[in-house]
Each structure stands twice: as C-alpha cells, then as structure tokens.
Amino acid sequence: MTSPNEPGEDRTPQYVYGVTRAGASLPADVAGLDDRPVTLVEDGGRCAAVVSDLPAGRPLGERADLVAHQRVLNALLDAGMVVLPFRFGAALSDRAAVRKELLEGNSDRLGQVMDQLEGRVELRLKATYVEDTVLREIMQAEPEVAELSRRLREVPADVADAVYYDQVRLGELIAQAMDRRREHDGQVLLEAAAPAAEAFVRKTPAREEDVLDASFLVRADRREEFEKVVEKLGESHTDRIRLRLVGPLPPYDFVPEA
C-alpha cells in the first residue's frame, strides 16, 4: 500500500491531464497550465498519470487553462502515445494522492482500455445543412408549409400581429420537416462512414441546421480510407450538406466514464 507521501516528496496539488503507459517518454518541452512542466506519476503498474503542478491562488476555468489542457493532450497524440484523456478540471491533492487514488487498483483496468485504443484515433464528423437549399426542398415537398408561407407573405405589414399564431404554426411545421430530414440524412451519412471505423458515438445536434455530429474510432492505418469515404460523401451531398472532419482528437468519446 502506498504511504501518504514518499520521504521528501512535494505535496503540491497536481492537475491531471490523463493516463498513458508506464515508462513512456513525454515530448520535449511540453508545458501545461501556466506553462508549468508536465511530468509522469507512476505506481509500479501498467499506467502513468500525466500531471503538472496545479496553479495556486486562483480558480481554474480561464480560456488559457482550457487551451493548455488540450495542448498537452494533443502533444501526446502527435508523439504517437496512447492516452486516456481526462475531462478538464481533474486535480488531486499531491503526487502521492495521484498514485493512491487514481493509479493504485485501477492500473490493470486502465491498461486494458489503452490496449483497446492502441493504434487508433478519434475523428469527429460534423454535417450541416445548406439552409436555403433544404428550405426550398421543404417548400416543394410539404404543401401545407408552402401554402401557409404563401398566405403569410401576402399579409400587409400593418396587420402582421393578427396572424401571429399562423407564423408560429409555420415555424413548427418547418421545424418538424427539418427534424424528419435530419434523422434520415444523418442516418444515411452515419451508415456510409461507419464501416471504415471500429466504433462510433452519435451526439445530439446542437443547432437546427446540424445534420450529424458523430465521433469515430478509426485505426490509424485506415485513417486515409476513412477520410476518403468522408470526402466522397461531401462530394455527393455538396449542394445541400456541408461536411467537416475534425481530428485526430483525444479519444474522450471512447474512454469509459467510470
């Protein structure tokens, strides 16, 4: 069992970026929060925690803190290291606590997750409607929407308040039509991209014009194949859907929460 602190060990609170392999070599000059040096904490098991001293005297949450957190994880990815990223804000009381509370008893489980992620990258596919194009589709395919829209355009501006509820109804009908198209189009894109990946996580679109937001776990040696699939999808849907591929990213979406 780990003692509270090794003799002479620094008791400075530690910020934790994630977990990597024990014995790993960190990229040269990688800097963390407040440009503090990033180091590893090990407990003799399979894993090591990636840490730096926690800034003192202020709360976390500045934009620079978020940028530094991501910068460290990206540096590990760029160096070809497998890393289990932690969400922003993880901290422990000192290096001994990192060993005892994070690594001790969890090393084998964390090592198994790293085995599953070895040689793989996370890529995020975002798809967004070309709104004018899709609205024209809705007007052509939905007679009720087209008729209500026509009638509202003919209403004089000085009596627009009298048709308020019709305007609300038109907005509801368009939103419902968008929802139906989003579900269908998003599924089409997902089914086309998924075979080139090992796993995927579909997220809830944040905006009305968003069609698909999904993260894919892709073997590094199949990344080019996956990117070509996405490129072809973009070409075949260019008039109505814009695709954007982001990554590689730390594999947040493929690391178990507990």
C-alpha positions in Angstrom: 0.0 0.0 0.0 1.3 3.4 -0.9 2.4 5.6 2.0 0.8 9.1 2.3 3.9 10.7 0.9 7.3 9.4 -0.1 10.1 10.9 2.1 10.8 14.4 0.8 8.1 14.3 -1.8 6.4 17.5 -2.9 2.9 18.0 -1.5 1.9 20.4 -4.2 -1.6 19.8 -5.6 -1.5 18.1 -9.0 -3.5 18.8 -12.2 -4.2 15.6 -14.1 -4.4 15.6 -17.9 -4.9 11.9 -18.4 -3.2 8.5 -18.2 -0.6 6.9 -20.5 1.7 3.9 -20.5 4.1 3.4 -17.6 7.7 4.2 -18.7 6.5 6.5 -21.5 8.7 9.4 -22.6 7.0 12.7 -22.7 7.5 15.0 -25.7 10.3 17.5 -25.0 9.3 20.9 -23.6 5.6 20.1 -23.3 4.1 22.7 -21.0 0.9 22.6 -19.0 -1.3 25.1 -17.1 0.6 28.3 -16.5 3.4 26.9 -18.6 4.4 24.5 -15.8 6.4 21.4 -16.7 4.4 18.2 -17.4 5.6 15.0 -15.7 4.5 11.4 -15.1 3.5 9.8 -11.8 3.8 6.0 -11.7 3.0 3.4 -9.0 4.8 0.4 -10.5 1.8 -0.8 -12.5 1.0 -0.5 -16.2 0.0 3.1 -16.2 1.3 6.6 -15.5 -0.6 9.8 -14.8 0.2 12.9 -16.9 0.4 15.8 -14.4 1.7 19.2 -13.7 1.5 21.4 -10.6 -1.9 22.9 -10.0 -1.9 26.8 -10.3 -2.3 28.3 -6.8 -4.3 31.2 -5.7 -6.9 31.2 -8.4 -9.8 29.1 -9.7 -9.4 27.1 -13.0 -11.6 27.9 -16.0 -9.8 30.7 -17.9 -9.6 30.1 -21.6 -5.8 29.7 -21.3 -6.4 26.8 -18.9 -8.6 25.0 -21.5 -6.1 25.7 -24.2 -3.3 24.3 -22.1 -5.2 21.2 -21.2 -5.9 20.4 -24.9 -2.3 21.4 -25.9 -0.8 18.7 -23.6 -3.1 16.0 -24.8 -2.5 16.9 -28.5 1.2 16.9 -27.9 1.0 13.3 -26.6 -1.1 12.3 -29.6 1.3 13.9 -32.0 4.1 12.0 -30.4 2.3 8.7 -31.1 1.5 8.0 -27.5 -1.7 6.2 -26.4 -3.5 8.4 -23.9 -6.7 8.2 -21.9 -7.8 11.9 -21.7 -9.4 13.3 -18.6 -12.1 16.0 -18.8 -10.9 19.5 -18.0 -10.7 20.2 -14.2 -9.3 16.9 -12.7 -7.0 17.6 -9.8 -5.7 15.7 -6.7 -4.1 16.9 -3.5 -0.5 15.8 -4.3 1.6 13.2 -6.2 1.0 10.6 -3.5 -2.7 11.0 -4.0 -2.4 10.5 -7.7 -0.7 7.2 -7.1 -3.1 6.1 -4.4 -6.4 7.4 -5.6 -6.0 7.2 -9.3 -3.4 4.5 -10.2 -3.5 2.1 -7.3 -6.1 -0.6 -8.0 -7.0 0.9 -11.4 -3.8 0.2 -13.4 -5.0 -3.1 -15.0 -8.4 -1.7 -16.0 -6.9 1.5 -17.4 -4.2 -0.6 -19.2 -7.0 -2.7 -20.9 -8.7 0.4 -22.2 -5.4 1.6 -23.6 -4.9 -1.7 -25.3 -8.2 -1.2 -27.0 -7.2 2.3 -28.1 -3.7 1.5 -29.2 -3.1 2.4 -32.8 -6.5 4.1 -33.2 -7.5 7.8 -33.4 -10.7 9.6 -32.8 -12.1 11.6 -35.7 -15.2 13.8 -35.4 -17.6 14.3 -38.4 -19.9 17.3 -38.4 -22.5 17.8 -41.1 -24.5 21.0 -41.6 -27.4 21.8 -43.9 -27.2 24.4 -46.6 -30.3 26.1 -45.2 -31.6 27.8 -48.4 -31.4 24.5 -50.3 -33.2 22.5 -47.6 -35.9 25.2 -47.1 -36.6 25.0 -50.8 -36.9 21.3 -50.6 -39.4 21.6 -47.7 -41.5 24.2 -49.7 -41.6 21.9 -52.7 -42.3 18.7 -50.7 -44.7 20.0 -48.0 -47.9 21.5 -49.5 -49.1 22.8 -46.1 -45.9 24.6 -45.5 -45.8 26.1 -49.0 -49.5 27.3 -48.7 -49.1 28.8 -45.3 -45.9 30.5 -46.3 -47.6 32.0 -49.4 -50.5 33.3 -47.4 -48.3 34.9 -44.8 -46.2 36.7 -47.4 -49.4 38.3 -48.7 -50.4 39.7 -45.3 -49.8 43.5 -45.1 -47.1 44.5 -42.6 -49.6 46.7 -40.6 -51.7 43.7 -39.7 -48.9 41.1 -39.2 -49.9 40.8 -35.5 -53.2 39.3 -36.5 -51.5 36.3 -38.0 -49.1 35.7 -35.1 -50.3 32.2 -34.4 -50.1 31.3 -38.1 -46.5 32.4 -38.0 -45.8 30.2 -35.0 -47.5 27.3 -36.8 -45.3 27.8 -39.9 -42.2 27.7 -37.7 -43.4 24.5 -36.1 -44.1 22.9 -39.5 -40.7 23.8 -40.8 -39.0 22.5 -37.7 -40.8 19.2 -37.9 -39.9 18.9 -41.6 -36.3 19.6 -40.7 -36.3 17.0 -37.9 -37.5 14.3 -40.3 -34.9 15.2 -42.9 -32.2 15.4 -40.2 -33.0 12.0 -38.9 -32.9 10.5 -42.4 -29.9 12.3 -43.7 -27.9 11.8 -40.5 -28.5 8.1 -40.6 -27.5 7.9 -44.3 -24.2 9.7 -43.5 -23.6 7.6 -40.4 -24.2 4.3 -42.2 -21.9 5.3 -45.0 -19.0 6.3 -42.7 -19.3 3.6 -40.0 -17.9 0.7 -42.0 -14.5 2.4 -42.2 -14.4 2.8 -38.4 -14.3 0.4 -35.4 -16.8 2.3 -33.3 -18.8 5.5 -33.3 -20.7 7.7 -30.9 -23.6 9.8 -32.3 -24.2 13.1 -30.5 -27.3 15.2 -30.3 -27.1 18.1 -32.9 -26.7 21.4 -31.2 -28.3 23.6 -33.8 -31.3 23.3 -36.1 -29.1 23.3 -39.2 -26.9 20.5 -37.9 -27.4 17.2 -39.6 -24.9 14.9 -37.9 -22.3 15.2 -35.1 -20.5 11.9 -34.6 -17.2 10.7 -33.3 -15.5 7.7 -34.9 -12.8 5.5 -33.6 -10.6 4.7 -36.6 -7.5 2.5 -36.9 -4.5 4.7 -37.7 -3.7 2.5 -40.7 -7.3 3.1 -42.0 -7.4 6.8 -41.4 -6.8 7.7 -45.1 -9.5 5.3 -46.1 -11.9 6.9 -43.7 -11.0 10.4 -44.9 -11.6 9.3 -48.5 -15.1 8.0 -47.6 -15.9 11.3 -46.0 -14.6 13.2 -49.0 -16.8 11.2 -51.3 -19.8 11.8 -49.1 -19.1 15.5 -49.2 -18.9 15.5 -52.9 -22.2 13.6 -53.3 -24.1 15.9 -50.9 -22.3 19.2 -51.7 -25.5 21.0 -52.8 -27.4 20.5 -49.6 -25.0 19.3 -46.8 -21.5 20.6 -45.8 -19.2 18.1 -44.1 -16.3 18.8 -41.8 -13.9 16.3 -40.4 -12.0 17.2 -37.2 -9.1 15.4 -35.7 -7.3 13.4 -34.7 -8.6 14.2 -31.2 -8.0 12.7 -27.7 -10.4 9.8 -27.6 -12.8 11.3 -25.0 -15.8 9.5 -26.5 -14.3 6.1 -26.3 -13.0 6.1 -22.7 -15.4 4.7 -20.1 -16.5 7.3 -17.6 -16.0 5.1 -14.6 
